[in-house]
C-alpha cells in the first residue's frame, strides 16, 4: 500500500496544473499619455516623485558630469532607468587596461554574484532575494527628517556590528556575511581599494534583480562612500497600515506610485518570519520569478493558491486610494513592462538615498548579466500542486527548501520517492 501511495503521489505531482490568468484591466487614455510624458521627462503626476538627492540639489546643470546629469533626469522623470549596455572585450583582471576602467573589476564581481543568485531551475535563489532585501534595508535607513544624522546607502548594515542583529533584519545575516567575504576577496586580497561595501550591497541588489527571470536591468552606479555609523531604524513592517507606509516613504522622497513599484519585489519571495508556522510559503505562485502575478494575487483579481502568503501591508496598499490605481495597472495588460520601468527608476532613487557625491559616481550597468525576457518553469505543474496544498509534511518542507535554493522540485520528489522505496 505504501508503494501505491507513493506512486500515486508522484503521478499527481507531475500532472496537476493550475491555470493562472492576469486580470484584464483597461488603462485610461489619460494615464497612458501621462506615462508617455513621464518617459520623455515632460510630466510628473501627483503619485510620482521628482525630488533631487544629495549634491544634485545644489549643483547647476553646467556643473554636472554626464552621469550626474543622467541621474538628475532619472530622478525628475526623464531618461530611461533600464539599459542593455553590454561589456564587450573585458580586459584581464590584473591588466593595465582593467585598472584604467573603473567598471572592469565590477564585471568580475557581478559574474561572481550571478553564480550564487541563479538556481538550476532558472529561478533566482534565496541569495538573490536576500541581496535585493539587503540593498533595500541598507538604503532605507535615511529620511529627510534624519538626513543630518547620515544614513542611507552607505554599507553600515554590514559594517556596523549591531544593525544585522536587529529583528527587522532577520534573515539577512548570511547574505551580510557573504558581502564581507566578497569585500575581503576583492578589496583586500585583489587590492581594488575603491570597492566599497556600500557599492557591493547595491550592485548585489541589481545583479540579483536581473538574474531573476523577467527582472529589469537597472542602471547601476559605483563610487558610494562607506560608513560604519548605525543608521536610524526607518524600515516598514508587514502589518503597517497604508497611510503609515505612504508617510514613511514620502519622507524618503518616494511617492505612493514609487512605493507600489518597490513592494513588488515581494514577487520572488518566500516568507519565513512573519508567520513561522507557514515558513517557506511564497508571496505569489511563481517564487523566484520577477513577474507581476504578485499584484493580481495580492488584490484578489488573479487565481490565488492556498499557500500564497499575503502581507497585511501589501493588501492595504492594494486598496488605498493613493495606490490602488497603480497597483491595478501593474496587475493588468502591459503591467510587466510598466512595472519593470517604474521599479528600476524607483530603485535607482532608493539606492542613492544618503549619497552626497552622486555627481562623481561612475555608471557600470554594462557589467550586469543580460536580462531574461522569457521564462517557463520546468516544474510548474509540480509547483502548482505544492501551492494548492496546506501540507506540512517532510516532503512539503523539502519542496519549499528546494524552491528556496532555486532548484527544480521534480528532482526533490524523485529523490524522496526513491528514498522511501529503498527503505522498504
C-alpha positions in Angstrom: 0.0 0.0 0.0 2.8 2.4 0.8 4.3 1.8 -2.7 1.0 2.5 -4.3 0.5 5.7 -2.3 4.0 6.9 -3.2 3.4 6.2 -6.9 0.0 7.9 -6.8 1.6 11.0 -5.2 4.2 11.1 -7.9 1.6 10.9 -10.7 -0.4 13.6 -9.0 2.5 16.0 -8.5 3.6 15.5 -12.1 0.2 16.1 -13.7 -1.8 18.7 -11.8 -1.6 22.2 -13.1 -3.3 25.5 -12.3 -4.3 28.0 -14.9 -3.1 31.4 -13.9 -4.6 34.5 -15.5 -3.8 38.1 -15.3 -6.7 40.4 -14.6 -8.0 42.2 -17.7 -7.9 45.8 -16.6 -8.1 48.7 -19.1 -5.9 51.7 -18.5 -7.3 55.1 -19.1 -6.1 57.0 -22.1 -5.1 60.0 -19.9 -2.9 57.7 -17.7 -1.2 56.3 -20.8 -0.5 59.7 -22.1 0.8 60.7 -18.7 3.2 57.8 -18.7 4.4 58.7 -22.2 5.1 62.3 -21.0 6.9 61.0 -17.9 9.2 58.8 -20.1 10.1 61.9 -22.0 10.7 63.9 -18.9 7.8 66.1 -19.7 5.5 65.5 -16.8 5.1 64.1 -13.3 1.7 63.2 -11.8 0.9 63.5 -8.1 1.8 59.9 -7.4 5.4 60.3 -8.7 8.4 61.9 -7.1 10.7 64.5 -8.8 12.8 65.4 -5.8 16.5 65.7 -6.2 19.0 64.0 -3.9 22.5 64.6 -2.4 24.8 67.1 -4.2 22.3 67.3 -7.2 20.2 69.6 -5.0 22.8 72.4 -5.1 24.7 71.8 -8.4 23.7 73.6 -11.6 23.4 71.7 -14.8 26.6 73.2 -16.1 28.5 71.7 -13.1 27.2 68.2 -13.7 29.1 65.2 -15.2 27.4 63.1 -17.8 26.4 60.6 -15.1 25.2 63.4 -12.8 23.0 64.9 -15.5 21.5 61.5 -16.4 20.7 60.7 -12.8 19.2 64.2 -12.4 16.9 63.4 -15.4 16.1 60.0 -13.9 15.1 61.5 -10.6 12.8 64.0 -12.3 11.0 61.6 -14.6 13.2 61.7 -17.7 15.8 59.5 -19.3 15.4 55.7 -19.1 16.2 53.7 -15.9 17.0 50.4 -17.8 19.9 49.6 -20.1 21.0 46.7 -22.2 24.6 48.2 -22.5 27.0 45.2 -22.5 30.7 45.0 -21.6 32.5 43.9 -24.8 36.1 42.5 -24.7 36.5 42.6 -20.9 40.2 43.1 -20.1 42.1 40.5 -17.9 41.6 41.3 -14.2 45.2 42.3 -13.4 45.9 44.0 -16.7 46.7 47.7 -17.0 43.5 48.1 -19.2 41.4 46.7 -16.4 42.9 49.1 -13.8 42.1 52.0 -16.1 38.4 51.1 -16.3 36.6 51.5 -13.0 33.9 49.1 -14.2 36.3 46.3 -15.1 36.7 44.7 -11.7 32.9 45.0 -11.2 32.3 42.7 -14.2 34.2 40.0 -12.4 32.4 40.7 -9.1 29.0 40.7 -10.9 29.8 37.4 -12.5 30.8 36.0 -9.1 27.5 37.2 -7.6 25.4 35.8 -10.5 26.7 32.3 -9.9 25.2 32.3 -6.4 22.0 34.0 -7.4 20.9 31.8 -10.3 19.4 28.4 -9.5 19.4 25.1 -11.6 15.8 25.6 -12.4 16.5 29.1 -13.9 14.7 30.7 -11.0 16.7 33.0 -8.7 17.8 31.6 -5.4 17.4 32.7 -1.8 20.7 34.5 -2.1 19.3 36.7 -4.8 16.1 37.5 -2.8 18.2 38.3 0.2 20.6 40.5 -1.8 17.6 42.6 -3.0 16.3 42.9 0.6 19.8 43.8 1.9 20.1 46.6 -0.7 16.7 47.9 0.4 17.4 47.8 4.1 20.8 49.4 3.8 19.5 52.3 1.8 16.2 52.8 3.6 17.9 53.9 6.9 17.6 57.5 5.7 14.8 60.2 5.6 14.6 63.9 5.0 13.9 64.3 8.7 17.1 62.4 9.8 19.4 63.4 6.9 21.7 65.4 9.3 22.5 62.1 11.1 23.7 60.5 7.9 22.4 57.1 6.9 21.3 55.7 3.6 23.2 53.5 1.1 26.5 53.6 3.0 27.2 49.9 3.8 26.5 50.4 7.5 24.0 47.5 7.5 27.0 45.2 7.2 29.8 47.3 8.6 28.1 48.3 11.8 28.2 45.4 14.4 24.7 45.9 15.6 22.4 46.5 12.6 22.2 42.9 11.4 21.3 41.8 14.9 18.0 43.7 14.9 14.8 41.8 14.5 13.9 43.9 11.4 16.9 42.4 9.7 16.2 38.8 10.5 17.3 36.5 7.6 19.9 38.9 6.3 22.8 37.7 8.5 24.1 35.1 5.9 24.0 37.4 2.9 25.7 40.0 5.1 28.5 37.5 5.8 28.7 36.8 2.1 29.1 40.5 1.4 32.0 40.6 3.9 33.6 37.6 2.0 33.3 39.5 -1.3 34.7 42.6 0.3 37.7 40.6 1.6 38.2 38.9 -1.7 38.1 42.0 -3.9 39.0 45.0 -1.8 41.7 43.3 0.4 43.1 40.3 -1.5 42.7 41.6 -5.1 43.7 45.1 -4.0 40.9 47.1 -5.6 40.8 49.7 -2.9 38.0 51.7 -4.5 35.5 48.9 -3.9 33.2 49.9 -1.0 30.7 47.8 1.0 28.0 50.4 0.0 28.6 49.6 -3.7 28.8 45.9 -3.2 25.4 45.9 -1.5 23.7 48.0 -4.2 25.4 46.2 -7.1 24.4 42.9 -5.5 20.8 44.0 -5.4 20.8 44.9 -9.1 22.6 41.8 -10.2 20.1 39.7 -8.2 17.1 41.6 -9.8 18.2 40.9 -13.4 19.2 37.3 -12.6 15.6 36.7 -11.5 13.7 35.8 -14.8 11.8 38.8 -16.3 13.6 41.3 -13.9 14.7 44.7 -15.1 18.3 45.5 -16.0 18.7 48.6 -13.8 21.2 51.4 -14.4 23.9 50.8 -11.8 26.5 53.1 -10.3 29.6 52.8 -8.1 31.5 55.3 -6.1 29.5 55.5 -2.9 31.3 56.1 0.4 31.2 53.7 3.3 30.2 54.4 6.9 30.0 52.1 10.0 27.8 54.5 11.9 24.5 52.8 12.7 21.6 54.1 10.6 18.2 55.2 12.0 15.7 52.4 12.0 13.3 53.5 9.4 12.0 50.3 7.9 8.4 49.3 7.1 6.7 46.4 9.0 4.5 43.8 7.2 1.5 44.8 9.4 1.8 48.6 8.9 -1.4 50.4 7.6 -1.1 52.0 4.2 -1.2 55.6 5.4 1.8 54.9 7.7 3.7 53.3 4.8 3.0 56.2 2.5 4.2 58.7 5.0 7.3 56.7 5.8 8.3 56.6 2.1 7.4 60.1 1.3 10.0 61.1 4.0 12.5 59.2 1.8 11.4 61.2 -1.3 9.5 58.1 -2.6 5.9 58.9 -3.5 2.9 56.5 -3.5 3.5 55.2 -7.1 7.1 54.5 -6.3 6.2 52.7 -3.1 3.8 50.4 -5.1 6.6 49.7 -7.6 9.1 48.8 -4.8 6.9 46.4 -2.8 6.5 44.4 -6.0 9.9 42.8 -5.2 7.9 40.5 -2.9 7.0 38.6 -6.1 10.1 36.5 -5.8 10.0 35.9 -2.1 9.2 33.1 0.4 8.4 34.4 3.9 10.0 32.9 7.0 9.5 35.3 9.9 6.1 36.9 9.7 4.3 33.6 10.3 6.8 30.9 11.3 4.1 28.2 11.1 4.0 28.9 7.4 7.7 29.3 6.9 8.7 29.0 3.2 5.3 30.0 1.8 5.7 32.3 -1.2 4.0 35.7 -1.8 2.8 34.7 -5.2 2.6 31.4 -7.1 5.8 32.0 -9.1 8.5 32.4 -6.4 11.9 33.2 -7.8 10.4 34.8 -10.9 10.2 38.6 -11.3 6.7 38.9 -12.6 3.5 40.9 -11.9 1.5 38.0 -10.6 2.1 39.3 -7.1 -0.1 42.3 -7.8 -3.1 40.4 -9.0 -2.9 37.7 -6.4 -2.4 40.2 -3.5 -5.5 42.2 -4.5 -7.5 39.1 -5.3 -8.1 39.6 -9.0 -6.0 36.6 -10.1 -6.5 32.9 -9.0 -4.6 32.5 -5.8 -3.4 29.1 -4.5 -3.8 28.2 -0.8 -0.1 28.5 0.0 0.4 32.1 -1.2 1.1 34.3 1.8 -0.1 38.0 1.8 1.4 40.7 4.0 -1.3 42.8 5.6 0.7 45.9 4.5 0.6 44.8 0.8 -3.1 44.1 0.9 -3.7 47.5 2.5 -1.7 49.3 -0.3 -3.6 47.4 -3.0 -6.8 49.0 -1.7 -5.7 52.5 -0.7 -7.0 55.4 -2.8 -3.4 56.8 -3.5 -2.0 53.5 -4.6 -4.9 51.3 -5.9 -4.8 52.5 -9.5 -1.1 52.0 -9.9 -1.4 48.6 -8.3 -4.2 47.6 -10.8 -2.1 48.9 -13.7 0.8 46.7 -12.8 -1.6 43.7 -12.5 -3.2 44.4 -15.8 -2.3 44.2 -19.5 1.2 45.6 -20.2 1.9 45.6 -16.5 5.2 43.8 -16.7 6.9 46.5 -18.8 5.3 49.3 -16.8 6.4 47.8 -13.5 9.9 47.0 -14.6 10.4 50.6 -15.8 8.9 52.0 -12.6 10.7 49.7 -10.3 14.1 50.4 -12.0 13.5 54.2 -11.7 12.5 53.9 -8.0 15.3 51.6 -7.1 17.8 54.0 -8.5 16.3 56.6 -6.2 16.4 54.3 -3.2 20.0 53.2 -3.9 21.1 56.9 -3.8 19.5 57.9 -0.5 22.1 59.5 1.7 24.7 59.5 -1.2 26.2 63.1 -1.3 28.6 62.5 -4.2 26.2 61.5 -6.9 27.9 63.8 -9.4 31.2 61.8 -9.1 29.7 58.3 -9.5 30.5 56.0 -12.4 27.9 54.1 -14.3 28.7 50.4 -14.6 25.5 49.0 -15.9 27.5 47.1 -18.6 28.7 44.7 -16.0 25.3 43.2 -15.3 24.2 39.9 -16.7 21.8 40.1 -19.7 18.1 40.3 -18.9 15.9 37.2 -19.1 12.9 38.3 -21.2 11.0 35.0 -21.2 10.8 32.1 -18.8 8.9 28.9 -18.4 9.4 26.9 -15.2 10.5 23.3 -15.9 8.4 22.1 -12.9 5.4 24.4 -12.8 2.9 21.6 -12.7 4.6 20.2 -9.6 4.9 23.6 -8.2 1.2 24.2 -8.6 0.4 21.0 -6.7 2.5 22.1 -3.8 1.0 25.6 -3.9 -2.6 24.2 -3.7 -1.9 22.1 -0.6 -1.6 23.0 3.0 0.6 20.0 3.8 3.3 20.5 6.4 4.8 17.1 5.7 8.5 16.4 5.4 8.1 16.2 1.7 6.3 19.6 1.5 9.1 21.1 3.6 11.7 19.6 1.2 9.9 21.2 -1.7 9.9 24.6 0.0 13.6 24.3 0.6 14.3 23.3 -3.0 12.4 26.3 -4.3 14.3 28.5 -1.9 17.6 27.2 -3.4 16.3 27.7 -7.0 16.2 24.0 -7.7 13.7 22.0 -9.7 11.3 20.4 -7.2 10.9 17.4 -9.5 14.3 16.2 -8.5 13.3 16.5 -4.8 10.2 14.5 -5.4 12.1 11.7 -7.2 14.8 11.7 -4.5 12.1 11.4 -1.8 10.3 8.6 -3.6 13.4 6.6 -4.2 14.4 7.1 -0.6 11.1 5.7 0.7 11.1 2.8 -1.8 14.7 1.9 -0.7 13.6 1.9 2.9 11.1 -0.8 2.1 
